[in-house]
């Protein structure tokens, strides 16, 4: 099983931004996780886009 894609979604709730990550695999298994780091939303999103996981 290999990761084929990684997408990030930012949900702005009140005064907090939540970062959700969705992983896709070549086996058809998808997963969702939460990757919030308080006050570092842009850093988390940028890092996930520069990741070589896919």
Secondary structure, 3 states (H helix, E strand, C coil): CCEEEEEEEEEEECCEEEEEEEEEECCCCEEEEECCCCCCHHHHHHHHHCCCCC
